[in-house]
Amino acid sequence: MERPHNQERIVTLYQMLFEMARGNFNNRIPLSQNDDELETLVVLINMVAEEMKESIFHAGYVNPHTTYRFINQTTLILDNSFLIKSFNPDITTVLGFTYTDMLHQPLENFISPESIEKLAFVKEALQENKSFQTIVPLHFITKDALYLSADCSVCKLFNRPEIILSFVSPLPQDSYTNIALEKDSDAEKQPGSRKTDALLIQKLYDYILAHLEEPLPSLKALSRLFGTNEYKLKDGFRHFFKTSIYQFYNDERLKRSHLMIQQTDIPLKNISVMNGFSNYPNFSKSFKRRFGYAPNAIQRNNSSFTLED
């Protein structure tokens, strides 16, 4: 258990459990070549996530507490070799890759080995029957190396060589989303804060929550990433969420750190790194400023898995 590889696997297990606690049952932990107790736990957690996803989202059911809302159908446009020619912007949010990471790349680069085998049969069927259409379950691999399972519709366009692959995937939402949506009427009255701007700021909000473990990019880098200018991002975010981009990012990672300290035995140094802090002293100082007490003052949860500080 004390080997670095096992420590990384345990951290991955914790991260998966936290995602499930937030209502995200789409991710999967990739299997390793190790035949041990940890691998058994990985298999069991993946199975539980699959079962919970099937039961919670059965027949289009949506969590009544708005933990999730179904996004519009995510679509990839492929050529005959299954190279990615284009896609709608939501795919970058779902998988975590940038536009340039995915464009003109083989679809096989973003799915699991077992999914590649399934895709081979679909390719063959499309070549034999131009009107062929099917649903195939694929395991996408996110930028964080987690599995995202989806039932994908695959078909050819009429009188066109392109292939369409599409699926529906839920994304986490919470009260901040409601604030953005409720502001639509006010937004229409203010220049630069129309509904399209609200959707842009919502994407920034989702991006921040999905990358709390990483340093926040500069405002200039964020504006390039979202195809807008620095003023619109900074001013729009403050308009909808009543705080700055950096303050929101910092508060969210500190709140997540607080929860992880309470609910796990992950060492404090590991928790600080998992939440984007470069070193423990900076984390401890920010934590105490935010909550009024140091991280080591919190009573820890007893867990069967512990890592050495």
N, C-alpha and C positions, 0 to 999 in steps of 0.2 A: 504493500500500500504506500510505502514511503518513497518509491521510485518516482522521479519527475514525470514519467509517462503516465503513471497511475494517478498522480496528483492532477494532471491536466484532464484525465478522463472523469475524475470526480467533480471537478469544476464544471465540466460539460454537463454532467448529470444534474448538478444544482441549477445551472442555467435553464436546462430543459424543464425542470420542475417549476421554476419561476415563471416560464412562459405559459405552462399549463395553468398555474395559479391565476395568471392574468386572463385566462380564457382562450389562449392560443393553442389549439390542438393540431395545427398543420405541420409543425416542425418534427423532424426525426433525427435521432443521433446516428451518424454513420457507424457501422460495425467495424471492429478492428480484427486483427488476426489472432487475438489473445483468447484462449479458452480458459476463462477464470470466472470468479464470482461477479466481478464488475461487468463482464460481457453479458452475463445472465441478467443482471439488473438493467442493462441497456436494452436488451430484447424485451424485457417485461414492461419497461417504461414506454417503449415504442408501441407495444401492443395496447397498453392502457390508453395512450393518446389516440390511437386509431379507433378504439372502442368508444371513447368519450366523444370524439368528433362525430362518429356515426350516430350516436344517440342524441347529441345536442343539436346538430344541424340536420337531423332527419326531416325530410319533406319540407325543406326550406325554413325551418324554425330559426328564429333569431333571438338571442338572449334578450329578455325583457328589460334588463338593466343597461342596455345599449353598450355592453362590453365590446360587441362586434356589430358592424353593419356590413352587408355584402356590397362590395364595390362593383362598378360596371364590369362587364365581362372583359377579361384580359386577353388580348389577341396578339399573336405573332404571325407575321407574313414570311413564308419560307420559299426558297426556290426548289427545284426538283432534287437537289442534293441535300436539302434540309439546312442550307445556310440561311441565317437570319437576315432578311432584307429590310424589315421594318417591324415596328411594334407600337402599341399605344403606351403612353408614359407610365401607366400604373405598374407595368412589369418591373420597372427599376425599383419601385417601392416594395413590391412583393419579394423580389430576389436580392435586393441590395446592391446590384451591380449598376454601373453608370451606362449611359447611352453608348459611349465608345467601347466599353468592355464587351458589349453584346453584338453590336452591329457588324454584319458580315462574318460572324463567327458560326461554326457548326452548332446546331442545337445540342449535339452530343456532349459538348463542353459543359452543359448546364444541367445534365440529368445523370442519374446513377447508372452503373454498369448494367443492372438488370433491366432498367428502362431502355437502354440502348438496344438490347436484344428485342424488346417488344417493338421498338420503333423500326427495326429492320424488317419485320413482317409487314408493318404498315406501308413502308416504302415499296416493297415488292407488290403489295396489293394495289397501290396507287398507279404503278406502272402498267399493270395488267388491266385495270379498270378505271378509266378516267372519271367516272361518276361515283367512284368508291367513297364512302363516308363511314366513319366509325368513331366509337368512343374508346379511348385507351387510357388506363391508369398509368400515370408517370410520376416518378419521384424526382422533383427538381432539387438541385443542390444550391443553397443560398450562398452568398458571399461569406457568411459565418460558418460555412461547412455543415449546415444542418439540412435535413431533408424536409421538403415541402411536398406533400402528396396532393395530387389533383387528377380528377377525371377529365381528360382533354378530348375535345371534339376535333377531328382531323378530316379535312376535305379539300378538294380542288375548287378553284373559282370557275364559273361558267365561261368558256371561251378565253380563258387566261391560263398561263402556265403556273401561276403562283399557288402555293398551298397555304391554307389557313389552319392554324392551331389555336384554339381558344379554350379558356377555362375560367371558372369563377372562384375567387378566393376571398375569405373574410380578412379584414384588417382591424387591429385594435383601435377603439375609439374611447373617449370618456367625456367628462363634462366640458372640457375645453372645446370639443367639437360643437357641442350645443351652443356654446357662447358664440362661436364663429357663425353658425347658421342663424341664430337669433338676431345677429347684428346686420343681416341682409338689408332690412328696411332702413336702418340708419346708414348703412354703407352706400345705398343708392343716393343718399342726400349729400355725401361728401366726395369731393374729387379724389380720385386715386384709391378709393375704398369700395369699389363696386363688387358685385358678386364674383367676378373673375379674380379680383384681387383676394377675396376671401378664400377662394379655392387654392390660390397660390400659397397663401400663408398657412392654410391647412396642411399642404404638402410639406412645407418647411417644418411645421410642428411634428408631423409624422416622422420626418427624417431625423429630427433631434432625438425623439424617443427611441428610435431604432438604432442610434449610434451613441448611446450614453457612455459606452465603454471606451470611446475614442475621443481624442482631443477635438474640441469644436473648431472647424475651419474658420478662417478669417471671413469677415463680412464680404470682402471682395471675392473670395473663393466661393462662398455660398451664392452670391449673386450670379456668378458664372454658371454654377451648377444648376440653378433654377431659371436661367435665361432671362434675368431681369437686372435692375440696377440696385445699388446698395441702399439708396434712399427708400425705395418702395418696400424692400424687405424690412429694414429697421423701423420705419414709420408704420408700416402695415401691421407688423407683429405687435408693436406697442399699442396700436389702436384696438386690436381684437383681444389681446391677452393682458393688457394693462401692466406689462413688464417688458424688460429688454430681452433680446434673444439670449444673451449670455447668462443673465440672471435666471431665466427659465431653465436653461440647460443645467446650470449649477444646482438649482433647487431640486430638479428632478433626480439628478444622480445622487444627491445627498439623501433624498427621501428613499431612494432605492437602496442605498447603502445602509440606512437605518433599519429598514425591513430585513435586509440580509443579515445584519448583526443580531437582530432579535431572533430570527427564525432558523439560523444555521450556526454551525461551528467552524465555518470557513475562517481562517486566520484574518485578522484585521488588515494586514498588509496585502493579502490577496484580494480582499474586498475593495481596498482602495484602488488597486490596479484594474480590477474588473469594472470599476466605475469611472475610469478615465483619468485618475490622478497619477501624476508622474512619480510622486514619492509619498511616503506615509506622513511625514511632518506637515506637508501642505494639506493633505486630507484631514488630518486631525485638527489643524487650525481652522479650516473651513467648516468642519463638522461642529466644532464647539461654538463658533460664531453663529451658526444657523440654529442649533438646538439648545445651546446654553450649558452643555456638558460634553465631556470627551467621549470618543467611541468606546474606550475601555471601561466606561462607567455603566454601560448597559449590561444587564443580566443576559447571558447567552443561553440559547436553547440547547438542551442535551441532545446530541445526535450520535448515531453509531459510527458516523464517518468523521474523522478529524484529520486535519493537516497540520504539520508543524509550522509555526511562525518562522 
